[in-house]
Amino acid sequence: MLSTSSAAAAVLRSYGKDLVCHYTAPAAKRKAEESPSPVRSTWIPSAVATPDHLKVNPLGNQGLTQGSYPGVTSTLLLLNSTPDAAPWQDLWSHYLAQPRGIAELFHHQVHGIIRATGQFVDDITVRYFEGVHNWIPVIARKRFHDDLFRFHTFPSADFSVLLLCVCLITYDPRRCSSQYMDHKSLYLATKMLVAQAQGILPASINTVQAVFLLSIFEYAHGQAEAAYVSITSSARMGYALGFDSKKTSTGTSDTENAPTTCEQRNVWWGIVTYERVIIVEVTNLGQPLATIFLSLEDPLPSEREFMNNEDGIGDNGLRSNPPLSSFHLESVGCFGREAQSAYLLDRVIGAIRLDDLDVKQAELSGIDQELQSFLGVIMEQCHGRWGWYCGAVGIAIR
């Protein structure tokens, strides 16, 4: 049996050789496939006109979307989501010639992929801000919606990529009809488009957030090695934009809707926290971390209530947050508790790497007592509420 990569290569080679690709389907489904599809056929890049037998619709062929070749499906999906504005060899010159050409291209690609999942943008954003955002609030809700619902213009290209990562992390194929794509195909298409964006767009808070969400998805689906590569890439972009600094930076492509220091710092806290969570799952625990943990005097990240503030988040919001050292303060929220748990995990990682066994044992024994005391504070703080501090507890008991 061919692997995913070899199967994809075989299919793509056949395009250049003008070979016929036959995808058989059960007889019961064949009649339905002959009816006109609401989704246009995929055009294949070629120096000559595309033969009819190569115009494959990935949504109309059950064998491609639900088969054993998600690499092929994701490749065709990206092709299918590109508007038929020009041949492939002229595509980039066509869009680069327009002031907002790249933004338009990414907008069409992302929305084409989202349509292929059978979802609506409104549903995706609601699920995200009522789900993942509650525990990892790294996106300011007002700024996100201002970009999303901007009139008379396409959103920036980096925002379109962020929207696609939000779609990926909230997508549940079980809620959709079997005609839509599987999770693996959507993941591969998203990862390819993110890599494309990183190659041609300057770093911005949207790209940092997009790659961070990609790493969270990879970690949640058992791909620790890929997740670590993604989150370190996000960290490098964050360093380039100055997110590790206490000063305000302009990590955005849109000066009219710039992120606040509070949002930048929440993104940085997310990267620092989950880099520690992910690295303990990778094969080589001894590899260096990309980030340095913040000091005990630094303010904790803001909670989702402040990130959802419709009036925006002022830079003074950071000054009102308690410091990292506030382990016994009961007013610390769930994201702040996750940051504190990650601080203790960072110390455990540092202790494990010590060469002196006696020093290592003494350090780990002291951290163990701190962890038990910290978990007791969280248990008292929960007061029987389910789910709010599960992230912090999960990090602390690793």
C-alpha positions in Angstrom: 0.0 0.0 0.0 1.3 3.5 -0.8 2.0 5.9 2.0 0.3 9.3 2.1 3.3 11.1 0.7 4.0 8.6 -2.1 0.4 8.5 -3.1 0.3 12.3 -3.3 3.4 12.3 -5.4 2.0 9.7 -7.7 -1.2 11.6 -8.3 0.6 14.9 -8.9 3.1 13.2 -11.3 0.2 11.9 -13.3 -1.0 15.5 -14.0 2.1 16.4 -15.9 2.0 13.2 -17.9 -1.6 13.6 -19.0 -2.5 10.2 -17.4 -6.1 9.4 -16.5 -6.7 9.1 -12.7 -9.6 6.7 -12.0 -11.2 6.9 -8.5 -13.8 4.2 -8.2 -16.9 4.7 -6.0 -19.6 2.3 -4.9 -22.4 1.9 -7.5 -25.0 3.4 -5.1 -23.0 6.6 -4.9 -22.0 6.9 -8.5 -25.4 8.2 -9.7 -25.4 10.9 -7.0 -21.9 12.0 -8.1 -23.1 12.5 -11.7 -25.5 15.2 -10.6 -24.2 18.8 -10.8 -22.3 19.8 -7.6 -22.7 23.2 -6.0 -18.9 23.4 -5.6 -16.9 24.1 -8.8 -14.4 21.7 -10.2 -10.8 22.0 -9.2 -8.5 23.5 -11.8 -5.1 21.9 -11.9 -2.0 24.1 -12.7 -0.6 23.2 -16.1 0.9 24.9 -19.1 -1.9 23.5 -21.2 -5.7 23.3 -20.8 -6.8 21.0 -18.1 -8.4 17.8 -19.4 -11.9 17.1 -18.2 -10.9 13.9 -16.5 -8.5 15.8 -14.2 -11.1 18.3 -12.9 -11.6 16.6 -9.6 -14.0 17.9 -7.0 -12.7 16.8 -3.6 -16.1 17.3 -2.0 -18.0 15.2 -4.5 -15.8 12.2 -4.3 -16.2 10.2 -1.1 -13.1 8.1 -1.9 -10.9 11.2 -1.7 -12.4 13.0 1.3 -12.8 9.9 3.5 -10.2 7.7 2.0 -6.6 6.8 3.1 -4.9 9.7 1.4 -5.4 13.0 3.4 -2.3 14.4 1.8 -3.9 14.2 -1.6 -7.2 15.6 -0.3 -5.5 18.6 1.4 -3.5 19.4 -1.8 -6.6 19.3 -3.9 -8.5 21.3 -1.3 -6.0 24.2 -1.5 -6.2 24.2 -5.3 -10.0 24.1 -5.1 -10.1 27.1 -2.7 -8.1 29.4 -5.1 -10.3 31.6 -7.4 -10.1 31.0 -11.1 -8.6 34.3 -11.8 -5.4 33.3 -13.7 -3.4 30.2 -14.6 -1.1 28.9 -11.8 2.1 30.4 -13.3 0.4 33.9 -13.4 -1.4 33.6 -10.1 1.1 35.3 -7.9 1.8 38.1 -10.4 -1.9 38.7 -10.8 -2.5 39.2 -7.1 0.8 41.0 -6.4 -0.2 43.6 -8.9 -3.1 44.7 -6.7 -2.7 46.7 -3.5 -4.7 44.2 -1.5 -4.0 41.2 -3.7 -2.4 38.9 -1.2 -5.1 39.6 1.3 -7.7 38.7 -1.3 -5.9 35.5 -2.2 -5.7 34.3 1.4 -9.3 35.3 2.0 -10.5 33.2 -0.9 -8.4 30.2 0.1 -9.4 30.3 3.8 -13.1 30.7 3.1 -13.0 28.0 0.5 -11.5 25.6 3.0 -14.1 26.6 5.7 -16.9 26.0 3.2 -15.5 22.6 2.5 -15.9 21.7 6.2 -19.6 22.5 6.0 -19.3 25.2 8.7 -20.1 28.9 8.9 -17.6 31.5 10.2 -20.1 32.7 12.8 -20.4 29.2 14.2 -16.6 28.8 14.3 -16.0 32.0 16.2 -18.8 31.3 18.7 -17.4 27.8 19.5 -13.9 29.2 19.9 -14.8 32.1 22.3 -17.1 29.8 24.3 -14.6 27.0 24.4 -10.8 27.2 24.0 -10.8 30.9 24.8 -12.1 30.2 28.3 -8.9 28.4 29.3 -6.3 30.0 26.9 -7.4 33.6 26.3 -4.7 34.7 23.9 -7.0 36.6 21.4 -8.7 39.9 22.2 -12.3 39.2 21.2 -13.1 42.8 20.2 -10.0 43.1 17.9 -10.8 39.7 16.4 -14.4 40.7 15.5 -13.4 44.1 14.2 -11.1 42.4 11.7 -13.6 39.8 10.9 -16.6 42.1 10.2 -14.7 44.9 8.4 -16.8 46.3 5.6 -15.8 47.0 2.0 -12.4 45.4 2.2 -10.8 42.0 2.6 -9.2 41.3 6.0 -5.5 41.1 6.2 -3.8 37.9 4.9 -2.4 37.1 8.4 -5.9 37.4 9.9 -7.3 35.0 7.4 -4.6 32.5 8.4 -5.6 33.0 12.1 -9.2 32.4 11.2 -8.3 29.1 9.6 -6.4 28.0 12.7 -9.5 28.9 14.8 -11.5 26.7 12.4 -9.1 23.8 12.8 -9.0 23.9 16.6 -12.8 24.0 16.8 -13.6 21.5 14.0 -15.5 18.4 15.0 -16.2 16.1 12.0 -18.7 14.1 14.0 -21.1 17.1 13.9 -20.9 17.3 10.1 -22.2 15.1 7.3 -19.9 12.3 6.0 -19.5 14.3 2.8 -17.2 16.8 4.5 -13.5 16.4 5.1 -11.8 14.5 7.9 -9.6 16.1 10.6 -6.3 15.0 9.1 -7.0 16.6 5.7 -8.0 19.9 7.3 -4.9 19.8 9.5 -2.6 19.3 6.5 -4.3 22.0 4.4 -4.0 24.4 7.4 -0.4 23.6 8.0 0.5 24.1 4.3 -1.3 27.5 4.2 0.4 28.6 7.5 3.8 27.7 6.1 3.0 29.7 2.9 2.0 32.7 5.1 5.2 32.5 7.1 7.2 32.4 3.9 5.7 35.6 2.3 4.2 37.7 5.2 6.0 39.6 7.9 5.6 38.4 11.4 2.6 39.8 13.2 0.5 39.1 16.3 -2.0 37.2 14.0 0.7 34.9 12.7 2.0 34.3 16.2 -1.5 33.4 17.4 -2.1 31.2 14.4 1.0 29.1 14.9 0.4 28.9 18.6 -3.1 27.6 18.1 -1.7 25.1 15.5 0.7 23.8 18.2 -2.1 23.4 20.7 -4.1 21.4 18.1 -1.0 19.2 17.4 -0.4 18.6 21.1 -4.0 17.7 21.8 -3.9 15.2 19.0 -0.8 13.4 20.2 1.7 15.0 17.9 4.1 16.3 20.5 7.2 16.6 18.2 5.3 18.6 15.6 3.7 20.7 18.4 7.1 21.6 19.8 8.4 22.7 16.4 5.3 24.9 16.0 5.4 26.5 19.4 9.1 27.3 19.1 8.4 28.9 15.7 5.7 31.0 17.4 8.2 31.9 20.2 10.8 33.1 17.6 8.2 35.4 16.0 7.2 36.6 19.4 10.8 37.5 20.2 11.1 39.4 16.9 8.0 41.4 17.8 9.2 42.1 21.3 6.4 40.3 23.1 8.8 39.2 25.8 9.5 42.8 26.6 7.5 45.0 29.0 7.3 47.7 26.3 4.5 48.1 23.8 5.3 46.8 20.4 3.5 47.1 17.1 3.2 43.5 16.1 0.4 44.0 13.5 -0.1 44.8 9.9 -3.0 47.2 10.7 -2.2 50.2 12.7 -5.8 51.2 13.1 -6.6 48.0 15.0 -3.4 47.4 16.8 -3.2 44.9 19.7 -2.7 46.2 23.2 0.2 45.3 25.4 -2.2 43.2 27.4 -3.0 40.9 24.4 0.6 40.6 23.5 1.6 39.6 27.0 -1.2 37.0 27.1 0.1 35.5 23.9 3.6 35.4 25.3 2.3 33.8 28.5 0.5 31.2 26.4 3.7 30.4 24.5 5.9 30.2 27.7 3.4 28.1 29.5 2.6 25.5 26.8 6.2 25.2 25.7 6.9 23.6 29.1 3.7 21.5 28.8 4.7 20.2 25.4 8.4 19.6 25.9 7.9 17.0 28.6 6.1 14.9 26.0 8.9 15.0 23.3 11.5 12.3 22.9 14.5 14.5 23.6 13.7 16.3 26.9 17.3 17.7 27.1 16.8 20.1 24.1 17.0 23.7 25.1 13.8 25.7 25.6 13.1 28.5 23.2 11.8 30.9 25.9 13.0 32.0 29.4 10.4 32.0 32.1 9.2 35.3 33.4 10.3 36.5 36.8 8.2 36.2 40.0 7.6 40.0 40.0 6.0 40.0 36.5 2.2 40.3 36.4 0.2 37.3 35.6 -1.8 37.1 32.3 -5.2 38.7 32.0 -8.3 36.4 32.3 -10.9 35.9 29.6 -13.3 38.5 31.2 -10.7 41.3 30.4 -9.9 39.9 27.0 -13.6 40.0 26.1 -14.0 43.7 27.2 -15.8 45.4 24.3 -14.2 48.7 25.2 -10.8 47.3 24.5 -8.0 46.5 26.9 -5.8 49.3 28.1 -2.2 48.9 28.9 -3.0 49.7 32.5 -4.7 46.3 32.7 -1.3 44.6 33.2 -0.6 46.7 36.3 -3.8 45.5 38.0 -2.8 41.8 37.6 -1.2 40.1 40.6 2.4 39.0 40.2 3.5 35.5 39.4 4.5 34.9 43.0 0.9 35.2 44.2 0.5 31.4 44.7 -1.8 31.8 47.8 -3.9 34.6 46.5 -7.4 33.2 45.8 -8.4 35.8 43.3 -6.0 34.4 40.6 -8.0 33.2 37.6 -7.6 29.9 35.6 -5.1 31.2 33.1 -3.0 32.8 35.8 -3.1 29.4 37.7 -1.9 27.7 34.5 1.0 30.1 34.3 1.9 29.4 37.9 1.7 25.7 37.4 4.0 26.1 34.4 6.5 28.0 36.5 6.7 25.0 38.9 6.9 22.6 36.0 9.8 24.8 34.6 11.6 24.3 37.9 11.0 20.6 37.8 12.5 20.4 34.3 15.5 22.4 35.5 16.0 20.1 38.5 15.8 17.0 36.3 18.6 18.3 34.2 21.0 18.7 37.1 24.0 16.4 37.2 24.5 16.3 40.9 22.1 13.7 42.3 22.1 15.0 45.8 21.3 18.6 44.7 18.7 17.2 42.2 17.0 15.2 45.0 16.9 18.1 47.4 15.5 20.5 44.7 12.8 18.0 43.6 11.8 17.4 47.2 11.3 21.2 47.8 9.3 21.6 44.6 7.1 18.6 45.6 6.1 20.4 48.8 5.4 23.6 46.9 3.2 21.7 44.4 1.2 20.0 47.1 0.6 23.4 48.8 -0.3 25.0 45.5 -2.8 22.2 44.6 -4.4 22.6 48.0 -5.0 26.3 47.3 -6.6 25.5 43.9 -8.9 22.9 45.4 -10.1 25.4 48.0 -10.6 28.0 45.2 -12.7 25.7 43.0 -15.5 25.4 45.6 -17.0 22.5 43.6 -17.0 24.3 40.3 -16.2 21.8 37.5 -13.7 22.5 34.7 -12.4 26.0 35.6 -9.0 25.0 37.0 -8.5 21.6 35.2 -5.7 23.1 33.0 -3.7 24.3 36.0 -4.3 21.0 37.9 -3.3 19.0 34.8 0.0 20.9 34.5 0.8 20.7 38.2 0.3 16.9 38.5 2.5 16.0 35.6 
